[in-house]
Every structure is written in C-alpha cells, then in structure tokens.
C-alpha cells in the first residue's frame, strides 16, 4: 500500500503532502483542482509506471534550479516502509528514480474515469530474474482502454503476438462454459455490488445481436427481460466492467502465482476515480461499503485456496486456517463529488485506518489538506460541510431568496438586489422557489405578521 506522497513542482498544488490511511481514503474538491492527478501519482508511486502511459510534465514556469520531484513511501510484501524519490530531468524530459528493486505493493487496480483500467500484478509485472540489474526497463502494467475491457487486450510489442485478456464479452461466456469457478465468482461480485435486494445484477444467457458478429453477447437479467450487456445503461456497464476486471485480475494473478509455486498476494490497492459516475443515488448509498467487502472477499478466497490442498479438511477448516495467517490488506483511494458516497460510510469509517482529503481553491492557489471526519447525518448536511462548502443545499435562486429574506428580518437592508428590495418582492420570490412545506415559512410568516 501507499503510505505517504509528496509532490513538488508538479500538478496544481506546488507542494502536496499526503499521509494516507491504510484502508479507506476519500478525496473530494471542485473540478480541475487535482483529484485525478493525485490518483495518477499514487499509481506511479505504487507501480513505477504511468497510468494510461501518460507521463507527468511540469509547467513551463518551473525553474531549472528547482526541478519537480515525487517522493513516496510504499509498504510492500515485507511490511516495512520504503521511502523512494523520483526527480524530473529537464535535459531528456524524463523521470529518474532508483534502479533498485521496488517494493511489492500487492495487486494494484486503477479504475479510471474514462472507463479504462490500469492493472499491475505482482506475479506478472514485477521485475524478472532473467533481466540484468542495470539499465533494464521498468516493469510494465496492463493498460486497458474502455473498449479493450470489453473486446480484449493484446501485447502489440515484439514479433510474437500475445493475448493478455480476452475481454468481458468473450470471457463471460467462456467462464460459463468451462465451469471453472470464475463465472460464479463474477456472479457473486455483481450480487454484492448491486444496489438492493430487489435489483440484483445477474448474467443471463448469451444472445446473438448482429449479423456480422459471431459472438454470443452476455445479457443482464432485468425485471422487464434480458438486455445485452452492450446495450445496458451506463451505470450498469461501469459496474459490470469493474466486476469483470476485479475477477479477471484476481483469477489471472492466482493462476500466475500457482505456476510460480507461490501463494497469491494478501494485499490489494484499488484506485477509483469518481466512483459515483452514472450511479443512481440508491446505488451510491451502498456501493462503497459493498466494494470494500468484495475486494476483501477476493483475498479471503485466495488465502483459503492457498492454505491447504488436503481434501480431508472442510471448507470451514480451510477458512479458519487462512484467517489466522498474515492479516490481509485492502487499501482504497477514491475521488468523489457525491455527498451520498460520504454518507454511505458514516457507520463504517474508522479514524485510525481511514482519511478524507480536500482540494480547495484559495484565491489563485490550490490547497490540499486532510479533513477531520465527523458524522453529518444526511446529504444536506454533507453539502454544507467543508468538503462541499454550499451555504444552502438548494438551487441558487432559492439560496439568494433565503439570504435576502434573512437580511430583511434582521433589518440589514443595505445593498439588496433591485429585484428583492422590498418585503413584497421577497415574499413573491419565496413563493416561487420554496415548497409550501419548507421549514423556513413559519419564521418568515411570524416575522411578517409581527412587522404588520
């Protein structure tokens, strides 16, 4: 997992310092202030590769005598913090870091906002023994575009063409036909990530959709009938893609570890950009806690399978033995604009293992800071919290009318807008923007009658 990150002269914040919690980290702030940039930096720190193969470049006003740097502390397989520094070289416009073997952070998965994914597997992407210690390239990660998640990923380098991933559309039907457990695992992950008991995501039979496409396209079972996954709603496609990549990454990791005569990792780091994207509020309210359970469940499954091959032991005995092993670690760093995402973890948040961060524009400077956690109770309170900083959880018109009405009741009647410079105008505007059951009405009516 990543423990600390310090960015100097790179990104919107000149000097960004973050100390992450070992379990859950939520990052919020206005658009364009650096949330995605932070996730990209975390990905680099964990894998020493660039998310979507996009390297960081400093702005043109950064002086040569004060070059950008990325300092980070990663806790790897040995459980000890490892502090690393990478510096930007203006001469060749590249980042230079240590050539020593990096820490092994575990399985790292980055769900990007563009619908693509980045995956770094310690069994398949870590530095190899047959490579020279000096001058060798960094280990590569698997970079999926949105389309490659569905249609498959090939290794385009070298003379020998290799299929890295078959893609969701082929794998789902292949897993179902093979009966190797991957399809059942996908079904379980989808059920866990579903928004409620009455709306469970479930894979239906494959159907032929196009004349010139011989694939049987998996379907989603909907209350009104099966829907090909390629035609499902955006929110369902994003959740389905996430579920598939989690299962694919874990299944391929465990197979690679088995070939290497090694146990699967007991650590997963998940980076997630705007996890609420395309999700209905009902889904936002349950998605994050469910996702934590899913990722932890993958590690439990891996530990159970790796604990013993003794057929005389029951599944419960294997599970009990696995849970006594080295504690598993799940770290999530996610960005969000949704107050319901914050509200969904109110009974789940732990001040010791979890953190909340805020990007904030102060004048012409972007600031990044950790925010003390507190239970807000409902979405309106979250919107008025320092994380979102709205004065009213209302429309801008209603907010203006209420602020002017408050001034009028306090007899602070200087500099009122011309369209709200009298009691009659204010009252008419309140009738337009507030429902009849709004809690502000009793105060306003009592005050008006008192003045009369």
Secondary structure, 3 states (H helix, E strand, C coil): CEEEEEEECCCCCCEEEEECCCCEEEEEECCCCCHHHHHHHHHHHHHCCCHHHCCCCCCCCCCCCCCCEEEEEEECCCCCEEEEEEEEECCCCEEECCCCCCCCCCEEEEECCCCCEEEECCCCCCCCCCCCCCCCCCCCCEEECHHHHHHCEEECCCCCCEEEECCHHHHHHHHHHHCCCHHHHHHHHHHHHCCECCECCCEEEEEECCCCCCCEEEEEEECCEEEEHHHCCHHHHHHHHHHHHHHHHHHHHHHHHHHCCCCCCCEEEEEECCCCCCCCHHHHHHHHHHHHHHHHHHHHHHHHHHHCCCCCCCHHHHHHHHHCCCCCEEEEEEECCCHHHHHCCCCCCCCCCEEEEEEEEECCEEEEEECCCCCCCCHHHHHCCCCCCCCCCCCHHHHHHHHHHHHHHCCCCCCCCHHHCCHHHHHHHHHHHCCCCCCHHHHHHHHHHHHC
